[in-house]
Amino acid sequence: CADVLMDMPPGLTGTQSVERATADAAGSSENADLVAGRAAQRAAQAKDLAERASRGETLSKGERKRLNKFEHEDERKENRKREKQRRKLVRDAQVSAQGPATSFPLATPAVRDGPPLSHLPSAARHARAWEFWRRIGSPTRILAPMVNQSELAFRLLARRHGAQLTYTPMLNSTQFAMSQTYRQDNFDAHAEDRPLVVQFCGDDPATLIAAARMVEGKCDAIELNCGCPQAIARRGHYGAFLLDEPDLIVSIVEQLTGSVSTPVMVKMRVVKPRAEGQAGAGLPGSGGDSGADECAGEGDGRGLAATDSTVTAAAGTAADGEALDAPAARQSEGGGTSFETLD
């Protein structure tokens, strides 16, 4: 308790600190039990698969892959350890060559030519957006962002095979802004990797601005991820779980476009409209319909009632930004939904 009280955050009483420490300890104990349980489960599964294979039983493709993974787990751990050491050497060499990392950048308004988008009618906003698209070559073959896949080497490989526009993986804006190690491990600028869109996730405008300012001049657009439906996005309060808070999305886009000179885009997901009083935006695990997971072009357009107007409002009221407008969906002849959005 003495240690807890010494490190007590401002504004907390001693009793509150002890209660928090007790809750943290209980949580750590639960996590340790969970990890131990999973390890025991994996060991039992590995033993079962090995015994079945030794008896000559036919294993499914998935079972063979899991058995191979179990049998080479120690080797994989050693490879990860060596890779981690290699990356540290690379980072140390970069720090020696470039000097220490700069401090958390301040968000200052960007200087732009021409009137702000809020002063332009919808047609003019669309024209500005498509002008940007033409400026980067009107790409038609685009490599979508893929977590743990679309790093620089893969992006360059995709370009050799015809990709005209590439995306970084989804980057956590908080870690990107605060950690030099995270930036060096997850973002590489290359002269041949243009045009490039850097995609960030997050829910804090100031943090997103700080991260965005670190890639200005190294990419052609910055994108806010409002489409990730995974459980980690729900826990981190980003991705598609921001769709329930259109005012927050508007605020983020307004402040981003007013603080960086790079065009800003929003990746969003079409979801089924939720019933009145239902929590969540029809996303898996949010209380909505777990099947309401359509991407743009597959839904009926009704799910855009709130989200599309959000992005349009953000693009239309941003101080001096060049946010790419996401106009309302229109029904195509085939009954589906087509979009003029650039993302």
N, C-alpha and C positions, 0 to 999 in steps of 0.2 A: 504493500500500500504506500509506503514511503516513496518508492520509486515512481509510482503512479502520480502521487501528489506533486513531486518535483517537476514532472513533465506535464502537469495539468494545463490544458489549453485555457487561454483567457476567457473569462465569463462563466466558467464551470465551477461549481462548488466541489469540495472534496468528496461529498457523498455521490454527486453525479459522476465524478471521475472514477470512483471505485466501482460504481454500477456499470459504467462503460467498460472498464477493464475486465470485470467479471463476465460481461456479455461477450467481449472479444475472446476471452479465454474459452468460454463455452463454445463459441463458433469455431475456434481453432481445434478444439477437441473433436467436434463433429466432423470437421474437414479431415482430420487425421483418421478417424474411424472410417470415413467414406473412402479415402485413398487406400487404406488397408483392405477394406472389403473388395474394392475393385481389383487390387493386386491378387488377392486370393482367388477371385473369380477367374481372372486371366490365367493363373497357374493351373487351376482345375481344367479349364478349357484346353490349354496346351497339352496337359497330360492325357486328356481324353482323345484328342486328335492324334497324338503320337501313338497311343495304344491301338487305335483303330487302323492307322496306317501300317503299323507293324504286323497286324493280323491280316493284312492284305485287303482290307475293305476299300471300296471305291469311294473316294471323297469328292465332294462337289468342287467346282472351281473356286468358290469362295472359301471353302474349308481348306483347300490346298494353299491358297494365298495366306490365310491366317496362320496355318502351320509353318509355312516358310518364314513369315514375319516373326513368329515366336522363336523359331530355331536360330534366327540371325539377329535377335534383339540386342545381344551384347555387342555384336559387330556394328550394328546401327548406332548404338549409343557412343561407341568409340569414334565412329565417323563424325557424329555430330559434335563431339568434343574437339576433334581436330579442326573441324570447320569453324567452330567458335573461336579457337585459338588463331586460326588463319585470319579471320575477320578482324580480330583485335590487332594483329600485326598491321593489317592494311589501314585500320583506323588510326593507329599510332603514327604510321608513316604520313597519312594525310594531315594529321594535326601538326606534325613537325614541319611539313611543307607549307601549310596554310596558316599556322598560328592557332591560338585558342579560339573557341567558338564565340560568336558575337552574342551579346545579351538579348533577352527577350525583346523583339522589335516593337516599337510604339506604332500604333495605328494613326497615321496622319492622312488627311484627305488627299486624294489623287487629283492632279491637275489634268483637265481634259479640254479638248476642243469641242465646240458645238454645244447646243442646248442639252440639258439633262433629259433623260427619257421621260420623266414625268410631264414634260412640256410637249411631248410629241403624241400625235394621235396613234391609234393602234396600227394603222397601215405603215406609218413611218417607223414605228418600233420594229415591225416585222422586216421592213426594208433594211434597217440597221443590222438586224440579226443575220439576214441572208447576205448582206455585204461582208460581214465577218466570215461567213461560211465560204464565200467565193474567194476571200482573201487567203484562206488556207488551202485553196485548190479544189473546193467542192468535192471532198472525198466521198466515195461510195462504198469502199471496202474498209471497214472499221474494225479494229481489234478491241473488243469490249474489255473492261477492267475485270480481272480475275485475281482474287486473293491468293497469295503464295504462288502465282503462276506468271502474271504479266510483268515480271521484272525486266530490266534493260535487255539482257541477253535474249529473252524470248521475244521482246518487242522488235529487236533488230532482225531476228530470224523471220518473224512474221512479215516484216517489211520486204525482205528478200523474196517472199512468196506473194507479194502483191498488196499487203496492207498499206493504206494511204494515210490513216490516222490511227494513233495508238493511245491507250490510256494506261496510267499507272494502276497498280492495285489500289484498293480503297485504303487510304492512310488515315490513321488516328490523329486528329489535329492536335490534341493535347500532347501526345508523345512526340509528335513531329516538332512542335514549337519548343518543347522543353528539353528534349534529349538529342544531343549531337550523335550519340551512338545509334539511336533509332533512325535519324536522317541518313546517316552514312550507310546503314544496312538496308534501307528501303527506297532510297531515291538516288538515281544516277542520271546526270544530264549528259547528253551526247549529241554532237552536231548532226549526226545522221538520223537521230530520233526526233524528227520534227515533221509535221506538226504533232504536238503532244498535249494531252489533257491530263492534268493532275487532279485526282479525285480525293476529297477529304470527307471524313465523317465527323460529326460533333454537334453540340447544341449550344455552345457559347460563342456569341459573335466575336468577342475580343480575341479569344483563342484561335478561332478560325482565321481572323484577319492576320494574327501573328504568323500562323503557319503559311497562309497564302503569300504574305510578303516575302517569305524565304524562298519562294520558287518563282517570283516575278522575274521575267527575262529568261527563264529556263524552260518555259512552256508557252503554249498558245492560248490556253483557257484553263480556268479553275472550275471544278464542279463540286457541288454539294450533294452528297449522297442522301437521298430521301427514299431509297428503294430497298435497302437491305432488310429482309424479313427474319433474319436469324435471331435465335434467343440471345446471343451476345449483344445484338443491337438493342434489344429490349432492355437488357440490364444496363447498358451504357447510355440509354436514352438518345439514340441517333438512328439514322437510316429511315426505314418506312414507318417507324414508330413516332416520327415527327409529324406525320400526316394528320394526326389528330389535333395538332396545334398549329393551325395555319398562320396565326399571328406571329408565332415564333419564327416560322420559315420566312415570312415577310421581313421581319426584323433582321434576320441573318443576311438575307440577300441585299436588303437596303444598305446595311452597314458594310458588307463586303464590297459592293459595287461603288460605294462612296470612298473606299479606302485603298483600293488597289487599281492599277491601270489595266490589268489583264481582264479580258471578258469573263463573265461568270455564268455558269449554267447550273441547272438543277436536274439531277436524275430522280425520277419519281416512278411510282408504281400505281397502276390502276387497280383499285379494289372495289368490291361490291359495297354499295351503300349499307351502313349498319341500320338496324332497327332503332326506333326512337327509344332513348334511354339505355341503349346497349353500349358498353364500354369498348374502346378500341375501334380501329378503322377497318375491320374485316380482315385483320392480319392473324397469322398463326400465333396462338398463345396470348392474344390480346383480348380475348373474349368475343372476337368476331368469328366469322365463318372461316374455318381453317382451309377451305378450298378456294377462298377468294384471293387467289394469288396470281391473278393474271398480269402479264406484262403489257406494255403499250401495244395496241393493235389487236388484242385478243378479247378485250371486254366489250361492253355495250356502250361505254362512254358515260354512263350515269354516275360512276364513281368519281368523275372529275368535277362534280358539282362544287365541292369545296376546294380541292387541291389545285385544280387548274386556275380558278379565280385567284388563288393565293399567289401563284407564281406570276400570273399576269399583273396582279397588283404590285408585287415586288418589283417586277421589271418596269412597271409604269411609274413608280413613285421613287425609285432609287435616285439619290441626289444627283450624281453625275455618272452613274454606272452604265455599263454596257451589258447588262444582264440580257440573256437571250430569251425573248418572250416565248411563253408556252401558250399559244392561243387555244381556244376551245376546240374540242374534238368535233369532227363532223362525220356524219354517217356516210359510209361509202355505199355504192350500189349493191355490193354483196352483203350488206347488212352488218358488216364489221365496223370498226372504228379506225379512222385514219387520223394522222396527226401532222401538224405543221411544225411541231417542236423539233429543234435541232438535235436533241439528245435522244 
